[in-house]
Amino acid sequence: MEASCYNRWADHRVMINDARWVRGATAYAGNLQAYRVYAINHEVGHALGHGHQPCPRTGALAPIMMQQSWGIANNDLNPLNPDLIPADGQVCQANPHPFPAGSAPAG
């Protein structure tokens, strides 16, 4: 599979898939810069201990821990993780940032 990952079992490194780095993902509609930012932020999120998340509601910005490389619709991601991602029809907007402008937690 053309997947980037965080390797917690061996050397604790984020690894970015070369094919994805060059081609990006459908959700980003050819915006390689935004996809690359997403890929790094998502995998570093794993290194920080965060797991995958579903789209909370249609039209929302996708959580950085949503598997946006595979899609931005819960129905598309459900087969990858059916216990976590509901097949509920929710579709997010691609989002490369953990805290988009104005959404950073206080403190």
Backbone as CSV, one residue per row, in Angstrom:
resi,resn,N_x,N_y,N_z,CA_x,CA_y,CA_z,C_x,C_y,C_z
1,MET,0.832,-1.184,0.000,0.000,0.000,0.000,0.876,1.247,0.000
2,GLU,0.407,2.275,-0.654,1.136,3.538,-0.689,0.776,4.360,0.538
3,ALA,1.352,3.984,1.647,1.013,4.638,2.909,2.261,5.142,3.611
4,SER,2.143,6.314,4.184,3.167,6.813,5.089,2.859,6.225,6.458
5,CYS,3.818,6.259,7.361,3.546,5.665,8.669,4.509,6.199,9.718
6,TYR,4.146,5.940,10.945,5.048,6.158,12.067,5.436,4.774,12.557
7,ASN,6.724,4.478,12.556,7.222,3.162,12.952,7.578,3.185,14.430
8,ARG,6.613,2.839,15.261,6.842,2.841,16.710,7.530,1.568,17.192
9,TRP,7.542,0.526,16.360,8.055,-0.768,16.808,9.556,-0.904,16.649
10,ALA,10.147,-0.216,15.705,11.572,-0.401,15.462,12.375,0.852,15.807
11,ASP,12.277,1.852,14.980,13.183,2.993,15.155,12.482,4.313,15.489
12,HIS,11.184,4.273,15.741,10.442,5.477,16.139,10.654,6.629,15.158
13,ARG,10.406,6.339,13.876,10.572,7.352,12.843,9.280,7.500,12.046
14,VAL,9.040,8.730,11.609,7.978,8.990,10.646,8.555,8.684,9.273
15,MET,7.824,7.899,8.496,8.259,7.565,7.144,7.183,8.028,6.170
16,ILE,7.577,8.843,5.200,6.660,9.378,4.212,6.838,8.587,2.917
17,ASN,5.755,8.057,2.401,5.780,7.251,1.187,6.165,8.120,-0.009
18,ASP,7.154,7.690,-0.766,7.670,8.458,-1.898,6.609,8.685,-2.972
19,ALA,5.849,7.661,-3.327,4.827,7.819,-4.366,3.777,8.842,-3.951
20,ARG,3.352,8.794,-2.697,2.381,9.770,-2.204,2.994,11.175,-2.180
21,TRP,4.254,11.288,-1.808,4.919,12.586,-1.758,4.916,13.232,-3.151
22,VAL,5.130,12.419,-4.172,5.191,12.917,-5.547,3.794,13.159,-6.117
23,ARG,2.860,12.278,-5.824,1.538,12.315,-6.453,0.461,12.950,-5.583
24,GLY,0.593,12.869,-4.277,-0.423,13.404,-3.380,-1.587,12.446,-3.205
25,ALA,-2.745,13.002,-2.902,-3.950,12.201,-2.674,-5.144,12.911,-3.312
26,THR,-6.105,12.135,-3.728,-7.293,12.657,-4.402,-7.967,13.763,-3.606
27,ALA,-8.041,13.624,-2.295,-8.715,14.619,-1.453,-8.103,16.007,-1.600
28,TYR,-6.843,16.079,-1.985,-6.162,17.362,-2.096,-6.156,17.921,-3.522
29,ALA,-6.820,17.261,-4.439,-7.056,17.758,-5.801,-5.819,18.398,-6.440
30,GLY,-4.679,17.736,-6.319,-3.464,18.222,-6.955,-2.679,19.252,-6.166
31,ASN,-3.138,19.634,-4.985,-2.405,20.605,-4.163,-1.347,19.838,-3.359
32,LEU,-0.194,19.620,-3.994,0.871,18.825,-3.369,1.403,19.468,-2.097
33,GLN,1.529,20.784,-2.094,2.058,21.449,-0.898,1.165,21.173,0.309
34,ALA,-0.146,21.318,0.141,-1.067,21.065,1.252,-1.042,19.595,1.643
35,TYR,-1.007,18.690,0.667,-0.966,17.265,1.001,0.298,16.916,1.787
36,ARG,1.419,17.455,1.380,2.672,17.166,2.075,2.638,17.664,3.517
37,VAL,2.059,18.835,3.729,1.888,19.355,5.094,1.006,18.396,5.890
38,TYR,-0.098,17.958,5.274,-0.991,16.996,5.942,-0.225,15.724,6.313
39,ALA,0.485,15.137,5.356,1.147,13.847,5.591,2.119,13.934,6.772
40,ILE,2.886,14.982,6.821,3.838,15.142,7.924,3.094,15.351,9.239
41,ASN,2.114,16.253,9.246,1.365,16.510,10.477,0.644,15.265,10.979
42,HIS,0.059,14.495,10.077,-0.664,13.283,10.467,0.283,12.258,11.105
43,GLU,1.407,12.015,10.471,2.333,10.996,10.992,3.000,11.459,12.278
44,VAL,3.315,12.736,12.401,3.847,13.250,13.658,2.777,13.128,14.745
45,GLY,1.513,13.300,14.375,0.418,13.069,15.327,0.463,11.668,15.895
46,HIS,0.736,10.674,15.043,0.899,9.298,15.544,2.074,9.213,16.507
47,ALA,3.189,9.866,16.150,4.374,9.843,17.026,4.057,10.452,18.385
48,LEU,3.123,11.392,18.425,2.715,12.022,19.681,1.634,11.225,20.415
49,GLY,1.232,10.099,19.817,0.287,9.216,20.490,-1.162,9.342,20.061
50,HIS,-1.448,10.089,19.010,-2.826,10.272,18.561,-3.237,9.188,17.583
51,GLY,-4.472,8.726,17.691,-5.020,7.723,16.792,-5.879,8.350,15.714
52,HIS,-6.393,7.511,14.834,-7.227,7.989,13.744,-8.567,8.502,14.250
53,GLN,-9.163,9.414,13.472,-10.446,10.008,13.814,-11.349,10.021,12.585
54,PRO,-12.661,9.956,12.801,-13.600,10.084,11.691,-13.925,11.547,11.397
55,CYS,-14.605,11.773,10.308,-15.162,13.090,9.994,-16.301,13.343,10.976
56,PRO,-16.280,14.458,11.707,-17.320,14.693,12.705,-18.677,15.061,12.114
57,ARG,-18.670,15.798,10.980,-19.925,16.180,10.329,-19.620,16.648,8.912
58,THR,-20.555,16.451,8.026,-20.378,16.851,6.638,-20.068,18.339,6.538
59,GLY,-19.041,18.650,5.755,-18.627,20.026,5.526,-17.568,20.532,6.476
60,ALA,-17.332,19.827,7.574,-16.309,20.245,8.545,-14.919,20.034,7.949
61,LEU,-13.950,20.766,8.475,-12.563,20.486,8.108,-12.197,19.133,8.698
62,ALA,-11.540,18.325,7.917,-11.149,16.995,8.377,-10.179,17.112,9.543
63,PRO,-10.362,16.287,10.582,-9.359,16.248,11.651,-8.019,15.807,11.056
64,ILE,-6.932,16.329,11.563,-5.618,15.963,11.036,-5.390,14.459,11.171
65,MET,-6.030,13.822,12.139,-5.840,12.383,12.321,-6.853,11.545,11.525
66,MET,-7.622,12.176,10.654,-8.445,11.438,9.700,-7.504,10.934,8.604
67,GLN,-7.734,9.752,8.102,-6.851,9.150,7.102,-7.131,9.753,5.724
68,GLN,-6.783,11.026,5.562,-7.100,11.769,4.352,-6.364,11.262,3.116
69,SER,-5.306,10.500,3.288,-4.632,9.905,2.133,-5.558,8.933,1.410
70,TRP,-6.488,8.361,2.141,-7.415,7.370,1.582,-8.776,7.964,1.274
71,GLY,-9.066,9.137,1.812,-10.346,9.772,1.524,-10.762,10.712,2.637
72,ILE,-11.840,11.453,2.368,-12.366,12.389,3.361,-13.827,12.079,3.675
73,ALA,-14.254,10.884,3.294,-15.616,10.427,3.590,-15.535,9.230,4.531
74,ASN,-16.309,9.270,5.591,-16.302,8.152,6.533,-16.632,6.827,5.860
75,ASN,-17.539,6.839,4.888,-17.904,5.596,4.210,-16.704,4.968,3.504
76,ASP,-15.787,5.806,2.991,-14.590,5.283,2.326,-13.570,4.750,3.321
77,LEU,-13.542,5.327,4.510,-12.552,4.932,5.514,-13.038,3.814,6.425
78,ASN,-14.330,3.601,6.491,-14.896,2.569,7.357,-14.273,1.190,7.145
79,PRO,-14.054,0.739,5.902,-13.447,-0.593,5.727,-12.040,-0.702,6.310
80,LEU,-11.323,0.420,6.446,-9.975,0.391,7.016,-9.996,0.230,8.533
81,ASN,-11.057,0.735,9.171,-11.144,0.699,10.627,-12.615,0.751,11.047
82,PRO,-13.354,-0.326,10.823,-14.799,-0.307,11.074,-15.194,-0.103,12.535
83,ASP,-14.313,-0.409,13.468,-14.646,-0.197,14.880,-14.532,1.269,15.287
84,LEU,-13.826,2.073,14.500,-13.594,3.475,14.838,-14.310,4.444,13.900
85,ILE,-14.349,4.120,12.618,-14.912,5.023,11.616,-16.286,4.503,11.195
86,PRO,-17.357,5.244,11.520,-18.695,4.788,11.150,-18.972,5.000,9.656
87,ALA,-19.751,4.129,9.073,-20.213,4.318,7.694,-21.500,5.134,7.770
88,ASP,-21.346,6.433,8.046,-22.495,7.292,8.331,-22.740,8.380,7.291
89,GLY,-21.987,8.351,6.195,-22.197,9.308,5.125,-21.563,10.674,5.327
90,GLN,-20.886,10.898,6.445,-20.258,12.199,6.693,-19.059,12.390,5.759
91,VAL,-18.946,13.593,5.176,-17.853,13.914,4.257,-17.255,15.253,4.669
92,CYS,-15.962,15.256,4.963,-15.257,16.463,5.394,-14.594,17.167,4.218
93,GLN,-13.994,18.296,4.511,-13.131,19.009,3.579,-11.686,18.682,3.938
94,ALA,-10.844,18.499,2.929,-9.427,18.225,3.192,-8.848,19.341,4.056
95,ASN,-7.973,18.959,4.975,-7.385,19.911,5.914,-5.995,19.440,6.323
96,PRO,-4.949,20.215,6.024,-3.595,19.792,6.364,-3.100,20.223,7.739
97,HIS,-3.894,20.967,8.486,-3.403,21.558,9.734,-4.082,20.972,10.971
98,PRO,-3.305,20.716,12.024,-3.909,20.208,13.265,-4.838,21.229,13.914
99,PHE,-4.493,22.497,13.819,-5.305,23.573,14.395,-5.443,24.667,13.348
100,PRO,-6.431,24.529,12.442,-6.634,25.582,11.437,-6.843,26.931,12.119
101,ALA,-6.612,28.003,11.417,-6.716,29.357,11.964,-7.944,29.516,12.848
102,GLY,-7.696,29.945,14.066,-8.787,30.203,14.996,-9.271,29.012,15.782
103,SER,-8.671,27.826,15.577,-9.183,26.661,16.291,-8.191,26.070,17.286
104,ALA,-7.092,26.735,17.530,-6.092,26.217,18.475,-6.680,26.208,19.897
105,PRO,-6.348,25.189,20.659,-6.861,25.140,22.035,-6.267,26.256,22.889
106,ALA,-7.021,26.707,23.847,-6.537,27.754,24.759,-5.445,27.208,25.661
107,GLY,-4.565,28.076,26.068,-3.589,27.650,27.053,-2.221,27.756,26.599
